[in-house]
Amino acid sequence: MAQSANNFIIEQQDSLHNSLRNLLISLKINTVEQFFLREKTEIKKEIHQIHVNILASDVDGRLATSIWPMLSLYRSGCFEHFEPLIRVILADEPKTDQEMYELIEEQFNDFPSHPPFVSAGLVNSSTLCRHFFLLKHELKDRMYKDVPGLVKRFIQQHHYDPDLLMEPLEPFIDIKLKETVTDTSEKPMLKWLTSLVEHCSTWSNKRTNCQPPRTWRSCPDANLEGAVAQRKMDGAIMLRSSEDRYHIADVMVPFELKKNSSEIKDAALCLAKHVYEVFGSQHTRRYVIGFTLCGTSMRLWQFDRSGAMVLGFDPTFVEIGDQASANTPRPQKILINTEPYPQELIIDYNIFRASGICGRGTTCWQAHLSGDRRQKFLVKDSWQPRHHKEEGDMLRDVTVQNIPHLARYHHHEDVYVANQLVDIEPHVRGGINYRSGQKFQSSDVSADSQEPTDFTDRVHRRLILKDVGKPIWTADSPVRLLEAIEGCIKGHWALLRAGYLHRDISINNLMIDNQTKDPDRKSFLIDLDMAIPYPLPNNEDHHERAGTKVFMSIGLLRGAYPHSFVDDLESFLWVLILICIYYPQHAQKRARPPGYDWNEHEPKALAAMKAGYLHYPKDLTDDFTPQYKSQPLIDCVHEFANIMRRPFVREAQPADLYAEIIGVLQQAQEKIKLSQS
């Protein structure tokens, strides 16, 4: 039985690490595996005791921003995130209180105490409590070590004759290599590394007689500005934008240091967290180079959209003008190969950037035609599987058919640089046989996944749309929300009649445009990445789960049926419900309603939860924000749920089912308008 936490309250003369270690050993817990193999109730007790001891030790309140996220994770049963802390506690190497505090801040300052279920939270699992756990799983079986030729290619890609370049520096480098390193902890190693880099940089400056645009910076105690989470970086090669600025947008090559060579897994995952932030902040980044230094063992890593293996910026984005401050980036432009003449688009601002390291890496910008600010476009860049049917081809087809409530096609193309197609294996990786290296196991923890972790060669594709809108969750009233849902369902029905099934109805794929007077454009669907021809040719059976898990239908989560239009209609219901629970955004000031951590559940468990909600939708509508506490809207949701839970709903004719649901939405709008008149 777990002992009382009071027996282990830290005394002033005892270190926090020693106190926590004694706590676990007294419970006969000597390894991380023993800790997590216990019953969940026991794990919860132990974590509670650890939390109490940390709270008691923090007399100065330094950990105030970490304590509440720890408590929230503990209450939510998200125990995976405590693994790095437990591992350090059980290690034989003692840690000072300062080191323990830094570890706790690094692990738990990433999480808000009440994680908002906003647009990012709905589709971006990194904002949920399994952030680090899911990042490890994302990279599982996608990281390779000791890849032959990677370092050589990296050097030769940037220097015509690297041996000739380094020849004058060889005496100094030899001296540094022969230095006896007795202390491999962070500060001594950073000092050693900094002296090496600064000497080489000084020599290069004298040789070229100009200041390079990049510089080495090491501020291990300073938080990086612009990062989604509080992030500290041991060192980095950064843009020389401003000595006063320390921003994630300036990070070119991140470095991660660990004291011992045995800490390579932790170092690689810490580096991956930095790379995650770099991809999120630098919207034209194609891949990222980073370094880990564990003891005296250094590794070079390349992270791209298919995994981890120079500076990967997209050269097709060209900076224009020369007026830019340290905090204001230069405007950019792209050239698209339209017929009969190429067009130049000026980038206005970023609209969307998908989270994560691997995968499609979708990024969207608003842009305007050069010389005409009134003509707006949406530019969508993504890394698509090589043999995937192109979204641009499908959109061009349906645009010709003048489909209402669907984003209109303007142009699409594969991205080429120097007449070479930009893809992962030949272009980004330069044909390196990474498979001849060893798979680097970033995690021993297994997790459910909707997609295999095998290598997927991806092609950089660009799509230009004529319609630019805002996400549906920005609707400012119940009537506008219902009107938008109705329009998007009409667009989905028209798309189905045109021969395509969307398969990814989610909060970020339904848009509204409050500026247009065209009723067919006031709300519209985007993103045909997951779309397939419909009906399925040759009786193909699409049983795989496609789309965003939070909004998936019960049937898809169970894997019981092939994907049909009925599944997408059910997804519209979940979009409507979750918007009403979590928006408008100022309503996020309230505590996160319990029970909506849907992204964290296994598919079948989530299916069971949703089945219960379809039978008792009042459990959901009771949590609607004040803006959506409209009785006609609530009645509409209940009726929509009743339709979707019918035993034979999958046998309904499309025209009948679409018409019935659209009718329910229209009736609710009329009732709300009548009540307001």
C-alpha positions in Angstrom: 0.0 0.0 0.0 1.3 3.5 -0.8 2.7 5.3 2.2 1.4 8.7 3.1 3.1 11.6 1.3 3.5 13.4 4.7 6.3 10.9 5.5 8.3 12.2 2.6 7.8 15.9 2.8 11.1 17.4 1.8 13.3 18.9 4.6 15.3 21.9 3.9 18.6 20.2 4.2 17.6 17.3 1.8 17.7 17.6 -2.0 14.6 17.3 -4.0 16.0 14.5 -6.1 17.1 12.4 -3.1 13.7 12.9 -1.5 11.8 11.8 -4.6 14.1 8.8 -5.1 13.7 7.6 -1.5 9.9 8.0 -2.0 9.8 5.6 -4.9 12.4 3.1 -3.6 10.5 2.8 -0.3 7.6 1.7 -2.5 9.8 -1.0 -4.1 9.9 0.9 -7.3 13.4 0.7 -8.8 12.8 1.1 -12.6 10.6 3.1 -14.9 9.0 -0.1 -16.1 8.0 -1.1 -12.5 6.4 2.3 -12.0 4.2 2.1 -15.1 3.3 -1.6 -14.8 1.4 -0.8 -11.5 -2.4 -0.4 -11.4 -3.5 3.0 -12.6 -4.9 3.8 -9.1 -1.4 3.1 -7.6 0.3 5.2 -10.3 -2.0 8.1 -9.6 -1.2 7.9 -5.8 2.6 7.9 -6.5 2.3 10.8 -8.9 0.2 12.7 -6.3 3.0 12.1 -3.7 5.6 13.4 -6.1 3.5 16.4 -6.8 3.1 17.1 -3.1 6.9 16.9 -2.5 7.7 19.2 -5.4 5.2 21.7 -4.2 6.6 21.6 -0.7 10.2 22.1 -2.0 9.3 25.1 -4.1 9.3 27.7 -1.3 10.1 30.6 -3.8 7.3 29.8 -6.1 9.6 29.3 -9.1 7.5 26.3 -10.4 4.2 28.1 -10.3 3.7 27.8 -14.0 4.6 24.1 -13.9 2.6 22.9 -10.8 -0.9 23.5 -12.3 -0.2 21.7 -15.6 1.2 18.8 -13.6 -1.9 18.7 -11.6 -4.1 18.9 -14.7 -2.2 16.0 -16.3 -2.4 14.0 -13.1 -6.2 14.5 -12.8 -6.7 13.6 -16.5 -4.8 10.4 -16.1 -2.2 11.4 -18.7 0.6 9.6 -16.9 2.8 9.2 -20.0 4.2 12.7 -19.7 5.7 11.9 -16.3 8.0 9.3 -17.8 11.1 11.5 -18.2 10.7 12.8 -14.7 10.4 9.3 -13.2 13.4 8.2 -15.2 15.6 11.0 -13.8 14.3 10.4 -10.2 15.3 6.7 -10.4 18.7 7.3 -12.0 21.7 6.7 -9.8 23.2 10.1 -10.8 22.2 12.7 -8.2 20.7 16.0 -9.4 20.8 19.4 -7.8 17.5 21.2 -7.0 18.4 23.6 -9.8 18.7 20.7 -12.3 15.4 19.2 -11.1 13.6 22.5 -11.4 14.9 23.0 -14.9 13.7 19.5 -15.9 10.3 20.1 -14.4 9.9 23.4 -16.2 11.0 21.9 -19.5 8.6 19.0 -19.2 5.5 20.7 -17.9 5.6 24.4 -18.9 4.5 23.2 -22.4 0.9 22.6 -21.1 -1.8 25.1 -20.1 -3.6 24.1 -17.0 -6.9 24.1 -18.9 -6.0 23.2 -22.5 -8.4 25.0 -24.9 -10.2 22.8 -27.4 -9.7 25.5 -30.1 -9.1 24.9 -33.7 -5.5 23.8 -33.1 -6.7 21.6 -30.2 -9.3 19.9 -32.3 -6.8 18.7 -34.9 -3.4 19.3 -33.4 -2.8 16.7 -30.7 0.4 18.5 -29.7 -1.8 21.0 -27.7 -3.3 18.2 -25.7 -1.7 16.5 -22.7 -0.2 13.7 -24.8 2.0 16.3 -26.7 5.4 14.7 -26.0 4.1 11.1 -26.1 2.5 11.6 -29.5 5.6 13.4 -30.9 7.6 10.3 -29.9 5.1 8.1 -31.6 5.1 10.2 -34.7 8.8 9.6 -35.1 8.6 6.0 -34.2 10.4 3.9 -36.9 11.1 7.0 -38.9 14.4 7.9 -37.4 17.7 6.3 -38.6 21.2 6.5 -37.2 24.6 6.0 -38.8 23.3 6.7 -42.3 26.2 6.3 -44.7 27.0 9.4 -46.7 24.7 11.9 -44.9 27.5 14.0 -43.4 29.5 13.9 -46.6 26.5 15.0 -48.6 25.8 17.8 -46.2 29.3 19.2 -46.4 29.6 18.8 -50.2 26.2 20.4 -50.8 27.5 23.6 -49.4 31.2 23.6 -50.3 32.8 22.9 -53.6 36.1 21.7 -51.9 35.6 21.3 -48.2 39.2 20.0 -47.6 40.6 23.2 -49.2 38.3 25.4 -47.1 39.2 23.8 -43.8 43.0 23.5 -44.4 43.9 26.8 -42.7 41.8 25.8 -39.6 43.2 22.3 -39.2 45.9 23.3 -36.6 43.3 24.9 -34.3 40.8 22.0 -34.8 43.5 19.5 -33.9 44.2 21.4 -30.7 40.5 21.4 -29.8 40.2 17.7 -30.5 43.2 16.9 -28.3 41.9 18.8 -25.3 41.2 16.6 -22.4 37.5 16.9 -21.5 36.9 15.9 -17.9 33.5 17.5 -17.5 30.9 16.9 -20.2 28.0 18.7 -18.5 26.2 21.4 -20.4 28.2 24.6 -19.5 31.7 23.2 -20.0 30.7 21.6 -23.3 29.0 24.8 -24.5 32.1 26.7 -23.7 34.2 24.3 -25.7 31.8 24.3 -28.6 31.4 28.1 -28.6 35.2 28.7 -28.7 35.5 26.4 -31.7 32.6 28.0 -33.6 33.7 31.5 -32.8 37.3 30.9 -34.0 36.1 29.4 -37.3 33.6 32.3 -37.7 36.3 35.0 -37.0 38.6 33.4 -39.6 35.8 33.2 -42.1 34.8 36.9 -41.5 38.4 38.0 -42.2 38.7 35.9 -45.3 35.4 37.2 -46.9 35.7 40.7 -45.4 32.0 40.7 -44.6 29.7 39.8 -41.7 27.9 36.5 -42.4 24.1 36.6 -42.1 24.1 33.8 -39.5 25.8 33.5 -36.1 26.2 31.0 -33.2 24.2 31.8 -30.1 24.0 29.9 -26.8 21.4 31.1 -24.3 20.5 27.9 -22.4 18.7 29.8 -19.6 16.6 32.0 -21.9 13.2 31.2 -23.3 12.8 31.4 -27.0 10.3 34.0 -28.2 7.6 32.9 -30.6 7.5 29.2 -29.5 4.1 27.6 -28.8 5.5 26.3 -25.5 8.1 27.7 -23.2 11.3 26.4 -24.9 14.9 26.7 -24.0 17.6 25.7 -26.5 21.2 24.8 -25.6 22.6 26.4 -28.7 21.8 27.2 -32.3 23.0 28.7 -35.5 20.7 31.7 -35.9 20.0 34.6 -38.2 21.9 37.7 -37.2 18.7 39.7 -37.1 19.1 41.5 -33.8 21.2 41.0 -30.7 18.2 41.8 -28.5 16.0 39.3 -30.3 16.0 35.6 -29.4 13.2 34.2 -31.5 12.3 30.7 -32.9 11.8 32.3 -36.3 15.6 33.0 -36.4 16.7 29.4 -35.6 18.5 27.8 -38.5 20.3 24.8 -36.9 19.3 23.8 -33.3 21.8 22.0 -31.0 20.9 19.8 -28.0 23.5 18.8 -25.4 23.5 15.9 -22.9 26.1 15.0 -20.4 26.4 11.3 -21.2 26.6 9.4 -24.5 23.9 7.0 -23.1 21.4 9.9 -23.2 21.1 9.9 -27.0 17.4 9.0 -27.0 16.5 11.9 -24.7 18.7 14.2 -26.8 17.1 13.2 -30.1 13.6 13.7 -28.7 14.5 17.1 -27.2 16.0 18.1 -30.6 12.7 16.9 -32.2 10.7 19.3 -30.0 12.9 22.2 -31.2 12.5 21.0 -34.8 8.7 20.9 -34.3 8.7 24.5 -33.2 11.0 25.5 -36.2 8.6 23.9 -38.7 5.7 25.6 -37.0 7.3 29.1 -37.1 9.1 29.0 -40.4 6.4 28.4 -42.9 8.6 27.9 -46.0 10.9 25.4 -44.2 11.2 22.1 -46.1 13.5 20.3 -43.8 15.7 21.1 -40.7 19.2 20.1 -39.8 20.1 19.7 -36.2 22.9 18.4 -33.9 23.0 16.4 -30.7 26.2 16.3 -28.5 26.0 13.6 -25.9 29.2 13.6 -23.8 31.8 13.8 -26.6 29.6 12.0 -29.3 28.1 14.4 -31.9 25.4 13.4 -34.4 24.0 15.3 -37.3 20.2 14.9 -37.9 18.1 15.8 -40.9 14.3 16.1 -40.3 12.0 16.1 -43.3 8.4 15.3 -44.0 9.1 11.6 -44.1 11.1 11.4 -40.8 14.5 12.2 -39.4 17.9 11.2 -40.8 21.1 22.0 -45.4 19.0 24.5 -44.2 15.8 23.5 -45.9 14.1 26.7 -47.0 11.9 26.8 -50.1 13.8 28.8 -52.7 10.6 29.3 -54.7 9.6 31.9 -52.1 11.5 35.0 -53.0 11.9 38.0 -50.7 11.0 41.4 -52.3 12.1 44.8 -51.3 14.8 45.7 -48.8 12.8 47.4 -46.1 12.6 45.0 -43.1 13.3 45.4 -39.4 14.4 42.7 -37.0 10.8 42.0 -36.1 9.2 42.4 -39.5 10.1 39.9 -42.2 10.4 41.0 -45.8 7.4 40.4 -48.0 7.6 37.4 -50.3 6.4 36.4 -53.7 6.0 33.2 -55.7 5.7 32.6 -59.5 3.1 30.2 -60.7 3.2 28.7 -64.2 -0.3 29.5 -65.3 -1.3 29.6 -69.0 -0.8 31.5 -71.2 1.5 33.6 -69.0 3.0 33.0 -65.6 1.5 35.0 -62.7 3.3 36.5 -59.7 1.5 36.3 -56.4 2.5 38.4 -53.4 2.1 36.6 -50.0 -0.1 38.6 -47.6 0.1 36.4 -44.5 0.0 32.9 -43.2 -3.4 31.4 -42.6 -2.7 27.8 -41.5 0.4 25.7 -40.6 -0.1 22.0 -39.8 1.7 20.8 -36.7 4.1 18.0 -36.5 7.3 16.9 -38.3 6.3 14.0 -40.5 3.3 14.0 -42.8 1.7 16.4 -45.3 3.0 19.6 -43.6 0.1 21.6 -45.1 0.7 25.4 -45.1 -1.8 28.0 -46.4 -1.3 31.7 -47.1 -3.5 34.5 -48.4 -1.9 36.1 -51.4 -2.9 38.7 -54.0 -2.0 39.1 -57.7 1.0 41.4 -58.2 -0.4 44.8 -59.1 -3.9 44.0 -58.0 -4.6 43.8 -54.2 -8.3 43.2 -54.8 -7.7 39.8 -56.4 -7.1 37.4 -53.5 -6.0 33.8 -53.6 -5.3 31.1 -51.2 -1.9 29.3 -51.7 -1.8 25.8 -50.3 1.6 24.0 -50.1 1.7 20.3 -48.9 3.9 17.2 -49.2 1.7 14.6 -50.8 2.4 10.8 -51.1 3.9 10.4 -54.6 1.1 8.2 -56.0 -1.8 10.0 -54.3 -4.5 11.3 -56.6 -3.8 15.1 -56.9 -6.3 17.4 -55.2 -5.8 19.9 -57.9 -7.0 17.5 -60.6 -10.2 16.9 -58.6 -10.8 20.6 -57.8 -10.3 21.6 -61.4 -12.9 19.0 -62.4 -15.6 20.1 -60.0 -14.9 23.8 -60.6 -15.6 23.3 -64.3 -19.0 21.8 -63.1 -19.6 25.0 -61.1 -20.2 23.2 -57.8 -21.7 25.5 -55.2 -20.3 25.8 -51.7 -16.9 24.4 -52.7 -13.6 26.4 -53.0 -12.9 27.2 -56.6 -9.8 26.1 -58.5 -7.3 28.5 -60.0 -4.1 26.5 -60.6 -1.9 23.7 -59.3 1.6 22.4 -59.9 4.4 20.3 -58.5 7.2 22.4 -57.2 10.5 22.3 -59.1 13.8 23.8 -58.1 16.6 24.0 -60.8 14.4 21.9 -63.1 14.3 19.1 -60.5 11.1 17.9 -58.9 11.1 18.6 -55.2 10.4 15.3 -53.4 11.8 13.6 -50.3 14.0 10.7 -51.4 15.8 11.9 -54.6 15.7 15.7 -53.9 15.7 16.3 -50.2 17.7 13.3 -49.2 19.9 13.3 -52.3 19.3 9.6 -53.0 21.0 8.6 -49.7 20.3 5.0 -48.8 19.0 5.8 -45.3 17.7 2.3 -45.0 21.3 1.0 -44.7 21.5 2.8 -41.4 20.0 1.5 -38.2 16.5 2.3 -37.1 16.6 4.6 -34.1 14.0 3.6 -31.6 12.8 6.9 -30.1 10.3 5.3 -27.8 9.6 2.0 -26.1 5.9 2.9 -25.8 3.4 1.6 -28.3 0.3 3.5 -29.3 -2.6 3.2 -31.7 -2.0 4.7 -35.0 -4.2 5.4 -38.0 -1.4 5.1 -40.5 1.7 2.9 -40.9 5.1 4.2 -39.9 6.8 2.9 -43.1 8.6 5.4 -45.3 6.4 7.4 -47.6 8.1 9.3 -50.4 6.4 12.7 -50.7 6.1 15.3 -53.5 6.0 19.1 -52.8 2.7 20.3 -54.4 1.2 23.7 -54.7 -2.5 24.5 -55.1 -4.0 28.0 -55.8 -7.7 28.6 -54.9 -9.9 31.6 -55.8 -11.8 31.6 -52.5 -10.3 32.8 -49.2 -12.4 32.5 -46.1 -12.3 32.1 -42.3 -12.8 28.8 -40.3 -16.4 28.1 -39.5 -15.8 28.4 -35.8 -15.5 32.2 -36.3 -19.2 32.4 -36.9 -20.7 35.1 -34.6 -24.2 33.8 -34.0 -26.3 30.6 -33.9 -28.0 31.6 -37.1 -24.7 32.2 -39.0 -23.3 28.9 -37.7 -26.4 26.9 -38.8 -26.4 28.7 -42.1 -22.8 27.8 -42.7 -23.3 24.2 -41.7 -26.2 24.0 -44.1 -24.2 25.5 -47.0 -21.3 23.2 -46.5 -23.7 20.1 -46.4 -25.2 21.4 -49.7 -21.6 21.6 -51.1 -20.9 18.1 -49.9 -24.1 16.8 -51.6 -23.1 18.6 -54.8 -19.6 17.2 -54.6 -21.0 13.6 -54.2 -23.2 14.1 -57.2 -20.2 15.2 -59.1 -18.5 11.9 -58.3 -16.3 12.6 -55.2 -16.6 11.7 -51.5 -14.8 14.3 -49.3 -13.9 12.0 -46.3 -12.4 14.7 -44.1 -15.2 16.9 -42.6 -13.5 18.8 -39.8 -13.5 22.2 -38.1 -10.7 23.6 -40.3 -12.2 22.3 -43.6 -15.4 24.3 -43.4 -15.1 27.9 -44.2 -17.2 31.1 -44.2 -16.9 34.3 -46.2 -18.7 37.3 -44.7 -17.6 39.7 -47.5 -19.3 38.0 -50.5 -22.8 38.6 -51.6 -23.0 35.3 -53.5 -25.1 32.9 -51.4 -23.2 29.9 -52.9 -19.9 31.3 -51.6 -20.9 32.4 -48.1 -19.8 29.0 -46.8 -17.8 26.4 -48.5 -15.7 23.2 -48.2 -12.0 23.0 -48.8 -9.4 20.3 -48.8 -9.9 17.3 -51.1 -6.7 15.6 -49.9 -8.6 12.6 -48.6 -11.4 12.6 -51.3 -12.0 9.5 -53.4 -14.2 8.8 -56.5 -17.8 7.9 -55.6 -19.4 5.5 -56.0 -16.3 3.4 -55.5 -15.1 1.8 -58.8 -15.0 -2.0 -59.1 -16.7 -2.5 -55.7 -13.6 -1.2 -53.9 -14.0 -1.3 -50.1 -12.5 1.7 -48.2 -12.5 0.4 -44.7 -9.5 2.4 -43.6 -10.1 5.3 -41.2 -9.7 8.6 -43.1 -10.1 12.1 -41.7 -9.7 13.7 -38.3 -10.3 11.3 -35.4 -12.2 13.8 -33.3 -14.9 14.2 -36.0 -15.0 10.6 -37.3 -18.2 8.7 -37.3 -18.9 5.9 -35.0 -18.9 3.4 -37.8 -15.4 4.5 -39.0 -14.0 4.4 -35.5 -15.2 0.9 -35.1 -13.9 -0.1 -38.5 -17.3 -1.7 -39.2 -18.2 -0.2 -42.6 -16.5 1.2 -45.7 -16.5 5.0 -45.7 -19.7 6.4 -47.2 -21.5 9.8 -47.4 -23.3 8.9 -44.1 -20.0 9.0 -42.2 -19.4 12.5 -43.5 -22.8 13.6 -42.5 -22.3 12.4 -39.0 -19.0 14.3 -39.0 -20.9 17.5 -39.7 -22.9 16.8 -36.5 -19.7 16.5 -34.4 -18.3 19.7 -35.9 -21.5 21.6 -35.0 -21.5 20.2 -31.4 -17.9 20.9 -30.6 -18.0 24.4 -32.0 -21.0 25.1 -29.7 -19.0 23.7 -26.7 -15.8 25.5 -27.3 -16.6 28.8 -29.1 -16.5 31.7 -29.3 -12.9 31.9 -28.1 -13.5 34.3 -25.3 -15.6 31.6 -23.7 -12.3 29.7 -23.3 -11.7 31.6 -20.0 -14.0 29.1 -18.3 -12.5 25.7 -17.3 -12.3 23.1 -19.9 -15.5 21.0 -19.7 -14.7 17.5 -18.5 -14.9 14.5 -20.8 -13.9 16.0 -24.1 -10.3 14.7 -24.4 -11.5 12.8 -27.5 -8.1 13.0 -29.3 -6.6 10.9 -26.5 -8.9 7.9 -26.7 -8.4 4.8 -28.7 -10.8 4.7 -31.7 -13.1 2.0 -30.4 -13.3 3.7 -27.0 -14.2 7.0 -28.7 -16.8 5.2 -30.8 -18.5 3.9 -27.6 -18.5 7.4 -26.1 -20.0 8.9 -29.2 -22.7 6.2 -29.4 -23.8 7.1 -25.9 -23.9 10.8 -26.8 -26.1 10.1 -29.8 -28.6 8.5 -27.5 -28.3 11.2 -24.9 -27.3 14.4 -26.7 -28.4 16.5 -23.8 -25.1 15.5 -22.1 -23.4 17.5 -24.8 -25.8 20.4 -25.3 -25.7 21.2 -21.5 -22.1 22.2 -22.1 -22.8 24.7 -24.9 -21.3 28.2 -24.4 -23.8 31.1 -23.6 -23.7 32.2 -27.3 -25.1 28.9 -28.4 -27.6 28.3 -25.5 -30.4 28.8 -28.0 -33.3 26.4 -27.6 -34.0 26.1 -31.3 -30.3 25.3 -31.9 -30.3 22.7 -29.1 -33.4 21.1 -30.5 -31.8 21.0 -33.9 -28.7 19.2 -32.5 -31.0 16.7 -30.7 -33.0 16.0 -33.9 -29.8 15.7 -36.0 -28.4 13.2 -33.5 -31.7 11.2 -33.6 -31.4 11.0 -37.4 -27.8 9.7 -37.3 -28.5 7.0 -34.6 -31.3 5.3 -36.6 -30.5 1.6 -37.0 -30.8 1.7 -40.8 -29.5 5.2 -41.5 -26.8 3.7 -43.8 -29.6 2.3 -46.1 -31.1 5.7 -46.7 -31.1 7.3 -50.1 -28.6 10.2 -50.3 -31.2 12.7 -51.6 -33.6 11.8 -48.8 -31.0 12.0 -46.0 -29.4 15.2 -47.2 -32.9 16.9 -47.6 -34.0 15.8 -44.1 -30.9 17.2 -42.4 -30.9 20.4 -44.4 -34.6 20.8 -43.5 -33.8 20.5 -39.8 -31.1 23.1 -40.0 -33.4 25.5 -41.9 -36.2 25.1 -39.4 -33.9 26.0 -36.5 -32.7 29.1 -38.3 -36.3 30.3 -38.9 -37.2 29.6 -35.2 -34.3 31.7 -34.0 -35.0 34.5 -36.3 -38.7 34.5 -35.3 -37.7 34.6 -31.6 -35.5 37.6 -32.2 -38.1 39.6 -34.2 
